[in-house]
Amino acid sequence: MQSTSSNNEYHRPGTWAWPLRLLHWLTVGLLVWQIVITLGPMNERGAFAMRWMPTHVSLGVAIFALCLCRMAFRFVTRAPQPQRPAAVAVHLALYASLLALTATGWLGHQPMPFMSTPKLFGYWPIPFAPKIPWLGTPRLLALHSALFWAFCGVVLVHVGAALVHLLLLRDGVFERMTTQWQNRTSTAQKG
């Protein structure tokens, strides 16, 4: 809502649609869970780490599904305000790295002989990935690991930019993804 008053007025952009905000924060929650188990128990060697593989795979599939939903919904909705090129680049890097992480994780996961089909959260079967002989599991998993660290770097840039908008610029950009913020001045003038 834009104010018509001339004394020190500013226009705060609207918020993202609630489904996009919900998908964003669900993705964040799953990513935090994924990162905690990846850097924690899955960082160990042997059977202990392998016990966490079904959870890791399930979270990866869920994150992939949420990412596709977000991209589809984003394709049919407009941003509350035109985004700066840097913001667009960071968002594209986030989506691309999430999709690439999921793909390389799935392609790199080659089960041991007699291993049962992995199941999404213990219920729905996840098909085994086709083998890519020229790429091989070790290369795919090395790529998966490198993509993870690149993704963490992009996340740090994204979170850092969000905090700059929240704490320094105070321009309402952070609030677009968190609350249904409105310009209090223009709301007060209408009342």
TIBATI-708757 format. One line per field, with one value per atom (N, C-alpha, C): x, y, z; atom name; residue number from 1. Coordinates in pm, 1 decimal. Example, Ala and Ser with C-alpha at 12.3 -4.5 7.8 and 13.67 -1.06 7.14 Angstrom:
% residues 2
xx <- 1319.0,1230.0,1320.0,1285.0,1367.0,1290.0 $
yy <- -569.0,-450.0,-330.0,-225.0,-106.0,3.0 $
zz <- 780.0,780.0,780.0,708.0,714.0,787.0 $
name <- N,CA,C,N,CA,C $
resi <- 1,1,1,2,2,2 $
% end
This chain:
% residues 191
xx <- 83.9,0.0,88.3,59.3,142.9,73.1,149.8,96.9,101.9,5.6,6.3,66.6,97.1,156.1,299.1,346.4,478.9,588.2,554.1,659.2,718.0,839.1,918.4,842.0,771.7,695.2,777.9,744.8,810.8,710.8,738.1,648.2,715.3,650.4,700.3,636.5,717.1,660.1,567.0,477.9,388.2,464.6,395.1,459.6,443.7,521.6,504.2,372.6,314.3,190.6,214.5,114.3,133.2,177.2,130.1,181.5,333.4,384.2,528.8,603.9,548.2,612.8,611.8,500.1,492.0,593.1,598.0,694.1,837.8,864.3,998.7,1040.3,955.1,992.9,990.6,906.4,913.9,1047.4,1087.6,1216.8,1331.0,1326.4,1430.6,1438.5,1323.4,1322.4,1383.6,1345.8,1402.0,1551.2,1592.3,1734.7,1817.2,1764.8,1836.7,1851.2,1743.7,1747.4,1849.1,1846.0,1938.6,2084.0,2111.0,2248.5,2297.2,2209.4,2248.5,2287.0,2207.1,2245.2,2362.5,2376.0,2489.1,2621.1,2624.8,2749.0,2766.4,2661.9,2667.2,2688.1,2582.9,2598.4,2643.8,2604.3,2645.7,2790.1,2852.2,2992.1,3084.3,3026.9,3103.1,3122.1,3198.3,3221.3,3144.5,3113.2,3060.4,2910.1,2869.4,2728.0,2649.6,2713.9,2642.4,2594.5,2681.5,2644.7,2538.5,2549.0,2454.9,2313.7,2302.8,2169.3,2093.5,2165.6,2102.3,2072.5,2119.7,2100.0,1951.8,1863.4,1721.7,1663.0,1701.2,1652.1,1709.4,1838.5,1905.0,1838.3,1812.1,1748.9,1606.6,1531.9,1393.9,1388.3,1476.6,1480.5,1517.2,1610.6,1648.9,1531.9,1454.4,1338.1,1233.2,1210.0,1112.0,1155.4,1284.0,1336.7,1322.0,1349.7,1333.7,1188.4,1093.5,951.4,908.9,953.9,921.0,980.4,1102.1,1168.4,1089.3,1042.8,962.1,830.4,766.7,642.2,666.6,774.9,807.5,831.0,905.7,934.2,805.9,718.3,592.5,504.6,493.4,410.8,470.4,600.8,669.7,653.2,643.3,626.6,492.3,390.9,257.9,224.0,315.7,290.6,398.5,365.0,460.4,525.9,646.7,714.9,641.9,641.9,574.3,635.1,758.1,827.3,935.6,968.5,1076.3,1203.4,1265.1,1385.3,1509.1,1608.7,1737.0,1806.7,1890.8,1960.5,2038.5,2100.4,2175.9,2083.2,1964.7,1868.6,1821.6,1795.6,1754.0,1864.9,1988.6,2101.4,2115.0,2100.5,2112.2,1998.8,1877.4,1765.5,1782.3,1826.9,1852.5,1961.1,2065.8,2173.0,2120.4,2031.7,1972.8,1892.1,1803.9,1722.7,1810.1,1904.8,1990.1,2072.2,2128.5,2210.4,2125.4,2004.0,1915.9,1879.7,1844.8,1810.1,1931.4,2047.3,2168.6,2210.7,2196.3,2227.9,2141.0,2012.3,1920.3,1954.2,1978.3,2009.0,2137.9,2243.5,2370.3,2362.2,2285.7,2266.8,2194.0,2088.2,2010.5,2093.1,2161.6,2242.2,2363.2,2417.1,2534.0,2501.9,2374.5,2337.2,2318.9,2419.0,2411.2,2409.6,2298.0,2285.2,2378.7,2406.7,2485.7,2401.0,2464.8,2386.5,2291.7,2174.7,2070.7,2011.2,2042.9,1986.2,1843.4,1753.5,1614.4,1599.7,1489.5,1459.9,1445.6,1512.2,1494.4,1349.8,1301.4,1162.3,1156.5,1070.1,1049.6,985.5,1061.2,1019.6,965.5,1024.0,991.0,866.8,801.3,674.4,673.1,706.6,691.3,825.1,829.1,956.7,1010.6,1140.5,1211.8,1289.0,1266.4,1336.0,1487.7,1557.9,1702.9,1738.9,1845.3,1891.4,1960.1,1951.8,2026.8,2176.6,2252.6,2398.5,2450.7,2545.3,2609.8,2756.6,2791.0,2925.4,3038.5,3023.5,3132.3,3152.1,3050.6,3064.0,3101.6,3033.7,3068.1,3025.6,2999.8,2954.6,3054.4,3184.3,3277.4,3277.4,3272.4,3270.5,3139.9,3028.2,2899.7,2894.3,2944.7,2942.0,3039.3,3151.6,3243.0,3175.7,3104.5,3030.5,2919.4,2850.7,2745.2,2802.0,2916.9,2981.7,3022.6,3081.5,3122.4,3000.6,2892.2,2769.7,2712.4,2725.5,2677.4,2748.3,2880.1,2955.0,2927.5,2909.3,2872.3,2733.9,2641.1,2507.4,2514.2,2595.7,2611.1,2661.7,2752.3,2800.9,2690.7,2607.5,2497.3,2395.2,2371.3,2279.4,2332.3,2462.5,2520.7,2501.8,2518.5,2495.7,2348.9,2258.1,2113.6,2074.4,2118.0,2086.0,2151.4,2275.6,2343.4,2268.6,2222.5,2147.5,2014.9,1948.6,1823.2,1847.0,1956.6,1987.3,2024.9,2093.0,2124.4,1994.5,1898.6,1770.1,1694.4,1702.4,1630.3,1693.8,1825.6,1892.1,1949.7,1996.0,2059.8,1968.9,1917.5,1836.5,1694.6,1642.9,1506.4,1406.0,1413.8,1331.1,1211.2,1187.2,1071.2,1093.0,1210.2,1235.3,1229.6,1289.8,1287.1,1143.4,1064.7,927.0,839.8,878.6,799.3,790.0,893.4,892.6,855.1,836.2,808.9,670.9,624.2,497.6,415.1,292.4,202.7,219.0,335.6,369.5,297.7,253.5,193.7,256.2,251.6,301.1,204.1,250.0,162.5,112.9,194.0,155.1,35.2,41.5,-68.1,-192.7,-177.1,-291.7,-358.0,-277.4,-331.0,-404.9,-357.5,-421.1,-558.1,-573.7,-702.1,-807.6,-762.2,-855.5,-905.9 $
yy <- -117.6,0.0,123.7,212.5,330.7,450.5,525.8,644.6,762.8,853.9,972.4,1092.4,1078.5,1188.0,1210.4,1336.2,1366.8,1369.3,1371.4,1385.0,1249.9,1226.4,1108.8,977.8,965.2,843.6,745.2,622.2,518.8,409.8,335.4,227.5,94.7,16.0,-118.4,-215.0,-305.0,-399.6,-497.7,-556.9,-658.4,-784.5,-885.6,-1011.5,-1113.5,-1217.6,-1331.2,-1399.0,-1468.6,-1542.3,-1644.0,-1667.5,-1757.0,-1897.2,-1955.6,-2089.5,-2089.7,-1982.7,-1975.6,-1959.2,-1878.7,-1863.0,-1995.3,-2067.0,-2196.5,-2294.3,-2302.2,-2391.2,-2351.7,-2221.1,-2173.9,-2224.8,-2204.8,-2240.7,-2391.1,-2464.8,-2612.0,-2659.4,-2599.2,-2633.7,-2602.2,-2486.2,-2448.0,-2550.6,-2588.6,-2686.9,-2819.9,-2869.3,-2995.9,-2983.0,-2869.0,-2848.3,-2843.9,-2779.2,-2776.3,-2918.9,-2995.0,-3134.4,-3212.9,-3194.7,-3265.3,-3229.3,-3101.6,-3057.6,-3110.3,-3110.7,-3161.7,-3308.8,-3390.7,-3532.8,-3556.1,-3472.0,-3487.5,-3456.4,-3348.2,-3309.6,-3381.6,-3444.2,-3516.1,-3664.8,-3744.1,-3890.2,-3945.6,-3882.7,-3936.6,-3903.4,-3820.0,-3785.7,-3894.7,-3988.0,-4101.3,-4206.2,-4307.4,-4417.9,-4541.3,-4627.9,-4758.5,-4765.0,-4865.8,-4898.9,-4786.7,-4715.2,-4608.0,-4501.8,-4463.1,-4362.8,-4418.4,-4545.9,-4606.5,-4614.8,-4618.9,-4619.9,-4491.7,-4385.3,-4256.6,-4238.4,-4329.9,-4315.7,-4309.7,-4394.9,-4382.9,-4244.5,-4187.3,-4053.6,-3950.5,-3963.1,-3871.0,-3875.8,-3996.3,-4012.7,-3956.8,-3987.9,-3938.9,-3787.3,-3727.3,-3581.1,-3522.3,-3586.0,-3538.7,-3541.4,-3649.5,-3659.8,-3554.7,-3536.9,-3437.6,-3296.6,-3267.2,-3135.3,-3115.2,-3219.8,-3213.1,-3182.9,-3252.4,-3231.0,-3088.7,-3040.7,-2903.8,-2802.3,-2828.5,-2738.7,-2732.2,-2846.8,-2847.8,-2773.3,-2793.4,-2720.9,-2571.0,-2531.6,-2388.7,-2329.2,-2402.3,-2351.1,-2341.0,-2441.3,-2438.3,-2322.7,-2307.4,-2199.3,-2063.8,-2054.6,-1928.3,-1890.9,-1993.8,-1970.6,-1902.3,-1929.3,-1874.1,-1754.4,-1714.8,-1597.4,-1492.6,-1371.4,-1262.0,-1230.3,-1178.8,-1132.2,-1008.6,-986.4,-868.9,-738.0,-742.4,-625.0,-679.0,-608.5,-659.2,-685.6,-799.9,-836.1,-782.7,-753.4,-709.1,-827.1,-799.6,-909.4,-1000.9,-944.3,-1028.1,-1124.4,-1078.3,-1164.9,-1276.5,-1241.2,-1342.2,-1446.1,-1401.9,-1493.8,-1587.4,-1534.2,-1618.6,-1720.0,-1676.8,-1770.0,-1879.9,-1841.7,-1942.8,-2040.2,-1988.7,-2076.2,-2170.3,-2121.3,-2207.1,-2320.4,-2285.4,-2388.1,-2486.7,-2435.6,-2523.1,-2616.7,-2563.4,-2650.0,-2751.5,-2715.1,-2812.9,-2926.4,-2890.8,-2993.9,-3080.4,-3018.2,-3094.0,-3182.6,-3132.0,-3213.7,-3338.7,-3319.4,-3433.7,-3533.7,-3482.7,-3571.4,-3649.5,-3581.5,-3652.6,-3747.7,-3711.0,-3802.4,-3928.1,-3910.7,-4025.7,-4111.9,-4048.8,-4125.3,-4190.9,-4127.4,-4181.9,-4289.5,-4300.1,-4400.7,-4535.3,-4616.8,-4752.1,-4849.7,-4920.3,-5007.5,-5128.3,-5181.8,-5303.6,-5421.0,-5531.4,-5649.5,-5691.4,-5734.1,-5781.7,-5669.6,-5545.8,-5432.8,-5410.3,-5383.5,-5361.0,-5224.0,-5209.6,-5083.2,-4973.7,-4859.0,-4750.5,-4701.4,-4663.6,-4619.0,-4478.9,-4398.9,-4261.5,-4263.4,-4218.4,-4217.5,-4352.8,-4459.8,-4595.8,-4654.4,-4581.6,-4630.1,-4650.3,-4549.5,-4555.9,-4583.9,-4685.3,-4721.1,-4608.7,-4591.7,-4497.1,-4581.7,-4560.9,-4645.8,-4625.8,-4735.6,-4725.8,-4643.1,-4570.1,-4487.5,-4574.5,-4534.1,-4607.4,-4586.0,-4686.6,-4673.5,-4596.8,-4509.7,-4434.5,-4476.4,-4577.6,-4635.9,-4535.5,-4444.0,-4350.2,-4247.5,-4229.4,-4133.4,-4203.7,-4313.1,-4393.7,-4331.8,-4419.2,-4377.0,-4286.9,-4319.5,-4230.4,-4087.1,-4072.2,-3937.1,-3864.5,-3937.5,-3875.8,-3830.4,-3914.2,-3877.2,-3762.8,-3756.7,-3643.0,-3515.0,-3526.0,-3411.6,-3371.2,-3469.6,-3444.7,-3367.4,-3408.8,-3341.9,-3199.2,-3180.8,-3046.7,-2955.6,-3010.0,-2931.8,-2893.0,-2982.4,-2951.7,-2827.7,-2824.4,-2710.2,-2583.4,-2596.6,-2480.0,-2430.0,-2523.1,-2486.3,-2413.7,-2463.8,-2397.4,-2254.3,-2233.3,-2099.1,-2007.6,-2057.9,-1978.4,-1949.0,-2047.6,-2026.1,-1915.5,-1915.4,-1809.5,-1671.9,-1663.7,-1537.1,-1496.2,-1591.8,-1565.7,-1518.8,-1590.8,-1554.6,-1421.2,-1401.1,-1274.6,-1157.5,-1173.8,-1066.7,-1041.2,-1148.8,-1132.4,-1054.8,-1085.4,-1014.8,-868.5,-841.0,-701.9,-624.1,-686.1,-619.4,-599.9,-698.2,-688.9,-588.9,-597.2,-520.7,-386.0,-378.2,-253.9,-168.4,-228.3,-150.4,-125.9,-222.0,-211.8,-169.1,-236.0,-199.0,-291.0,-384.6,-472.1,-596.5,-611.5,-729.0,-857.2,-856.3,-975.0,-1010.4,-910.4,-933.4,-994.1,-976.2,-1034.6,-1185.6,-1247.8,-1393.7,-1440.6,-1348.1,-1391.8,-1354.0,-1233.5,-1189.0,-1114.0,-1090.9,-1012.4,-866.4,-807.3,-672.6,-569.8,-464.2,-353.6,-223.3,-123.6,8.1,68.2,86.0,134.3,275.5,358.3,496.3,501.2,426.2,431.0,366.5,264.3,201.1,298.3,373.8,469.8,582.9,622.9,732.7,693.1,563.9,519.3,513.7,494.3,480.6,605.6 $
zz <- 0.0,0.0,0.0,-89.9,-101.8,-39.3,36.1,102.0,6.1,22.5,-61.5,9.0,137.4,213.3,166.9,174.7,122.2,227.7,358.3,459.1,497.8,448.0,480.1,462.9,354.0,328.7,245.4,261.6,183.5,156.7,52.0,12.8,44.2,125.5,154.4,55.5,-1.5,-97.0,-26.7,-103.2,-48.5,-14.2,26.1,62.7,-49.0,-39.8,-129.4,-93.6,-187.9,-162.7,-51.2,31.3,146.5,107.4,-5.2,-38.5,-63.2,-126.4,-148.6,-17.2,73.8,204.1,279.7,275.0,341.8,282.1,149.6,83.4,116.7,122.4,156.3,294.1,394.0,530.8,554.3,481.8,487.5,429.4,318.2,257.3,352.6,416.1,511.9,624.5,679.7,788.3,747.5,629.3,581.1,551.8,498.6,470.5,599.0,701.4,829.1,882.3,877.9,923.0,840.2,708.9,619.5,650.2,669.6,696.2,830.7,931.2,1063.3,1055.6,987.0,981.6,886.9,784.0,691.2,760.0,835.9,903.4,1036.9,1085.7,1212.4,1190.2,1211.4,1206.3,1072.0,961.3,831.3,798.7,877.9,856.7,911.2,984.2,1038.1,929.5,960.9,867.0,914.8,821.0,855.6,875.3,953.0,969.9,1037.3,1131.6,1200.7,1101.5,1009.9,909.2,814.5,780.5,686.5,744.6,876.4,937.9,908.1,880.7,852.1,703.4,619.5,474.6,435.0,489.3,450.3,482.1,595.6,630.8,534.5,504.5,412.6,274.5,225.6,94.5,98.3,203.4,214.5,217.6,294.7,300.6,165.1,96.0,-37.8,-134.0,-131.9,-219.9,-182.3,-52.3,-7.3,-46.3,-31.7,-70.3,-221.2,-297.7,-442.8,-479.2,-416.0,-444.2,-407.3,-290.9,-251.0,-347.6,-393.5,-488.2,-619.2,-667.8,-790.0,-769.9,-653.8,-623.5,-618.3,-554.2,-544.9,-683.4,-766.0,-900.5,-982.7,-971.8,-1046.2,-997.9,-867.3,-813.5,-847.3,-840.3,-871.1,-1018.3,-1102.0,-1245.2,-1275.0,-1194.9,-1220.5,-1131.6,-1043.6,-959.0,-984.6,-953.3,-970.4,-837.4,-845.4,-725.1,-674.0,-541.2,-487.6,-537.5,-579.8,-632.7,-726.1,-832.6,-918.7,-837.9,-866.6,-792.9,-862.5,-782.0,-835.8,-902.2,-1002.3,-1071.1,-976.5,-873.3,-779.2,-705.9,-668.5,-599.8,-692.4,-818.0,-915.6,-932.4,-943.5,-960.7,-841.2,-720.0,-600.1,-595.7,-626.7,-625.3,-731.0,-848.8,-952.5,-908.4,-844.1,-794.5,-685.9,-600.3,-496.8,-559.9,-654.8,-720.7,-797.5,-875.2,-955.9,-868.3,-759.6,-674.7,-600.1,-559.0,-494.0,-589.4,-712.0,-809.9,-844.3,-860.4,-892.2,-775.2,-652.9,-535.0,-530.5,-554.3,-551.0,-661.1,-780.9,-893.9,-870.9,-827.3,-805.5,-687.0,-585.3,-471.9,-513.8,-592.2,-638.8,-733.1,-828.6,-923.7,-856.5,-752.9,-685.1,-582.5,-543.8,-444.1,-513.0,-503.9,-558.3,-441.0,-423.8,-307.8,-315.2,-198.6,-188.3,-236.9,-275.7,-315.2,-202.0,-239.6,-148.3,-61.4,-93.2,-19.3,-67.4,24.7,-14.3,-80.2,-150.2,-216.6,-111.9,-131.5,-34.6,-36.6,79.4,89.7,146.7,87.3,130.9,269.0,368.8,508.5,553.2,496.7,536.2,472.4,381.4,326.3,176.4,98.0,-45.9,-112.9,-200.1,-263.9,-353.5,-346.0,-431.9,-532.5,-660.0,-758.0,-752.7,-778.6,-787.2,-910.0,-900.3,-1012.0,-1116.2,-1242.2,-1343.8,-1322.6,-1356.8,-1345.7,-1467.1,-1440.4,-1547.5,-1545.8,-1625.7,-1617.2,-1638.7,-1731.5,-1760.7,-1650.2,-1565.6,-1456.5,-1327.0,-1298.2,-1181.7,-1049.2,-954.1,-822.1,-750.0,-747.4,-675.6,-729.0,-860.2,-918.7,-886.2,-893.9,-863.4,-717.5,-629.0,-487.0,-457.5,-528.7,-513.6,-564.1,-675.7,-728.7,-631.0,-573.0,-474.6,-355.0,-308.7,-196.2,-232.3,-350.1,-393.6,-408.6,-463.6,-478.4,-342.3,-244.7,-109.7,-55.6,-68.6,-15.3,-94.8,-225.6,-307.3,-265.5,-242.8,-197.4,-63.1,29.1,159.7,141.3,46.5,18.9,-32.3,-123.4,-176.9,-66.4,21.8,134.1,224.8,250.3,333.8,269.9,138.5,68.5,82.4,63.6,72.0,212.5,313.3,452.1,487.9,444.4,470.0,408.7,284.7,219.1,291.7,335.6,409.7,539.0,607.4,732.3,706.6,596.1,560.9,540.2,469.2,446.7,578.3,666.8,794.0,889.8,907.2,1012.0,968.4,844.0,799.6,711.0,606.0,512.2,562.5,637.0,692.4,585.5,471.5,357.2,333.7,425.5,413.3,329.5,269.6,185.5,268.4,385.6,472.8,510.4,541.4,584.8,476.3,350.1,241.0,252.6,310.0,320.4,460.8,554.1,690.7,741.8,716.4,774.7,673.1,707.9,623.6,663.3,629.2,672.7,587.7,649.5,577.1,624.3,541.1,575.9,678.4,800.9,907.9,881.5,818.8,793.0,698.3,590.5,495.6,552.6,636.8,699.5,796.2,870.7,967.2,896.0,778.0,706.1,653.1,619.7,566.8,677.3,803.8,915.6,963.7 $
name <- N,CA,C,N,CA,C,N,CA,C,N,CA,C,N,CA,C,N,CA,C,N,CA,C,N,CA,C,N,CA,C,N,CA,C,N,CA,C,N,CA,C,N,CA,C,N,CA,C,N,CA,C,N,CA,C,N,CA,C,N,CA,C,N,CA,C,N,CA,C,N,CA,C,N,CA,C,N,CA,C,N,CA,C,N,CA,C,N,CA,C,N,CA,C,N,CA,C,N,CA,C,N,CA,C,N,CA,C,N,CA,C,N,CA,C,N,CA,C,N,CA,C,N,CA,C,N,CA,C,N,CA,C,N,CA,C,N,CA,C,N,CA,C,N,CA,C,N,CA,C,N,CA,C,N,CA,C,N,CA,C,N,CA,C,N,CA,C,N,CA,C,N,CA,C,N,CA,C,N,CA,C,N,CA,C,N,CA,C,N,CA,C,N,CA,C,N,CA,C,N,CA,C,N,CA,C,N,CA,C,N,CA,C,N,CA,C,N,CA,C,N,CA,C,N,CA,C,N,CA,C,N,CA,C,N,CA,C,N,CA,C,N,CA,C,N,CA,C,N,CA,C,N,CA,C,N,CA,C,N,CA,C,N,CA,C,N,CA,C,N,CA,C,N,CA,C,N,CA,C,N,CA,C,N,CA,C,N,CA,C,N,CA,C,N,CA,C,N,CA,C,N,CA,C,N,CA,C,N,CA,C,N,CA,C,N,CA,C,N,CA,C,N,CA,C,N,CA,C,N,CA,C,N,CA,C,N,CA,C,N,CA,C,N,CA,C,N,CA,C,N,CA,C,N,CA,C,N,CA,C,N,CA,C,N,CA,C,N,CA,C,N,CA,C,N,CA,C,N,CA,C,N,CA,C,N,CA,C,N,CA,C,N,CA,C,N,CA,C,N,CA,C,N,CA,C,N,CA,C,N,CA,C,N,CA,C,N,CA,C,N,CA,C,N,CA,C,N,CA,C,N,CA,C,N,CA,C,N,CA,C,N,CA,C,N,CA,C,N,CA,C,N,CA,C,N,CA,C,N,CA,C,N,CA,C,N,CA,C,N,CA,C,N,CA,C,N,CA,C,N,CA,C,N,CA,C,N,CA,C,N,CA,C,N,CA,C,N,CA,C,N,CA,C,N,CA,C,N,CA,C,N,CA,C,N,CA,C,N,CA,C,N,CA,C,N,CA,C,N,CA,C,N,CA,C,N,CA,C,N,CA,C,N,CA,C,N,CA,C,N,CA,C,N,CA,C,N,CA,C,N,CA,C,N,CA,C,N,CA,C,N,CA,C,N,CA,C,N,CA,C,N,CA,C,N,CA,C,N,CA,C,N,CA,C,N,CA,C,N,CA,C,N,CA,C,N,CA,C,N,CA,C,N,CA,C,N,CA,C,N,CA,C,N,CA,C,N,CA,C,N,CA,C,N,CA,C,N,CA,C,N,CA,C,N,CA,C,N,CA,C,N,CA,C,N,CA,C,N,CA,C,N,CA,C,N,CA,C $
resi <- 1,1,1,2,2,2,3,3,3,4,4,4,5,5,5,6,6,6,7,7,7,8,8,8,9,9,9,10,10,10,11,11,11,12,12,12,13,13,13,14,14,14,15,15,15,16,16,16,17,17,17,18,18,18,19,19,19,20,20,20,21,21,21,22,22,22,23,23,23,24,24,24,25,25,25,26,26,26,27,27,27,28,28,28,29,29,29,30,30,30,31,31,31,32,32,32,33,33,33,34,34,34,35,35,35,36,36,36,37,37,37,38,38,38,39,39,39,40,40,40,41,41,41,42,42,42,43,43,43,44,44,44,45,45,45,46,46,46,47,47,47,48,48,48,49,49,49,50,50,50,51,51,51,52,52,52,53,53,53,54,54,54,55,55,55,56,56,56,57,57,57,58,58,58,59,59,59,60,60,60,61,61,61,62,62,62,63,63,63,64,64,64,65,65,65,66,66,66,67,67,67,68,68,68,69,69,69,70,70,70,71,71,71,72,72,72,73,73,73,74,74,74,75,75,75,76,76,76,77,77,77,78,78,78,79,79,79,80,80,80,81,81,81,82,82,82,83,83,83,84,84,84,85,85,85,86,86,86,87,87,87,88,88,88,89,89,89,90,90,90,91,91,91,92,92,92,93,93,93,94,94,94,95,95,95,96,96,96,97,97,97,98,98,98,99,99,99,100,100,100,101,101,101,102,102,102,103,103,103,104,104,104,105,105,105,106,106,106,107,107,107,108,108,108,109,109,109,110,110,110,111,111,111,112,112,112,113,113,113,114,114,114,115,115,115,116,116,116,117,117,117,118,118,118,119,119,119,120,120,120,121,121,121,122,122,122,123,123,123,124,124,124,125,125,125,126,126,126,127,127,127,128,128,128,129,129,129,130,130,130,131,131,131,132,132,132,133,133,133,134,134,134,135,135,135,136,136,136,137,137,137,138,138,138,139,139,139,140,140,140,141,141,141,142,142,142,143,143,143,144,144,144,145,145,145,146,146,146,147,147,147,148,148,148,149,149,149,150,150,150,151,151,151,152,152,152,153,153,153,154,154,154,155,155,155,156,156,156,157,157,157,158,158,158,159,159,159,160,160,160,161,161,161,162,162,162,163,163,163,164,164,164,165,165,165,166,166,166,167,167,167,168,168,168,169,169,169,170,170,170,171,171,171,172,172,172,173,173,173,174,174,174,175,175,175,176,176,176,177,177,177,178,178,178,179,179,179,180,180,180,181,181,181,182,182,182,183,183,183,184,184,184,185,185,185,186,186,186,187,187,187,188,188,188,189,189,189,190,190,190,191,191,191 $
% end
